[in-house]
Amino acid sequence: MKLSNSVKSISYLKANAASLIDDINKNGKTFVITQNGEAKVVVQDIKIYEQMQDTLAMLRLLSMTSNSHAEAKEMTEVFDGLNKELDGFE
């Protein structure tokens, strides 16, 4: 998605809000709105926004699962090592 093709000024948004929203809803476009030449906000279809939030939540869960798995593996290795050492005391 190239946002450079979808940069609009806040003046454009004010003058063309209805048509801009219609374009967003029909074509799933995302627009960057500028104020004084600086990007300030992103306007996008609510369904696309919700999908993006769901994707981010899934990625966070996946990351946490991955980290937990790595930590569990490390702990298993530590306990295995301790058990071997303790076996020597019997």
N, C-alpha and C positions, 0 to 999 in steps of 0.2 A: 504494500500500500504506500503510494507516494503522496505524502501530505503536501509536498511543495505545490502540487496542482490544485490543492484545496484550501489555500490560504485566502481568507477574506477579512476585510477590515470590519471593525465594529460598526462603522457607518453603513457598510453594505448589509450587515446583519439587521440593523434597525430598519433600513429601507426595504429589505426583501425577506423578512423573517418567514412569512408564510411559504413563499416559494422555496426557500432554503430548507425549511423543515420538510416540505413535500419531497424535495430531491433526496434528502437524507433518508426518509422513510421508504421511498420507492426503490432507490438504488443502493441503500446501505452505505452511503458515503459518510466520511468523517471530515469535518472542517476544523481548521485552526483559525481562531478569531484573534486578530491583532488589535492592539490599542497603542497609538503613537508609534507604530512600526514595530512593536514588540509583541511576540506571541503571548497571549494571556490565558486563553481557555480553548478547550476542545469540545466540539459539539458533535454528538453521534447518536445514532438510533439506540433507543433504550434496550432493545433485544440484543444488539451487538455488545453493548456495555455489560448487560447481565451475563452473556456468554463469556466475556473476558473475565469478569469477576469469578465466575464458576471455574474457569480454567486456572486462574491464579490460586484459588482455594485448593484445587486438586494438586497443583504443583507444590504448594506448601505442605500438604499432607504427604505427598510422595517424598519430599525432602526430609520431613521429620521421620518417616518410616525408614528411609535410607540411613539416616544418622543413627536411629535407634538400633538398626540391624548391625551397623558397624560397631557401635558401643557394646552391644550384647556379645558380639564376637570377641571383642577385646576382653570383656569381663570373663568370658568362658576360658580364654587363653590364660588369664591371670589365675583363675580358680584351678585349672588343670595343672599349672605350674606349682601352685601351693599344695595341691593334693600329692603331686610327685615328691615334693620336699617332705611332706608329712609322712608319706609312706616309708621314708628312710628312718624315721624315729621309732618304728614299731619293732 
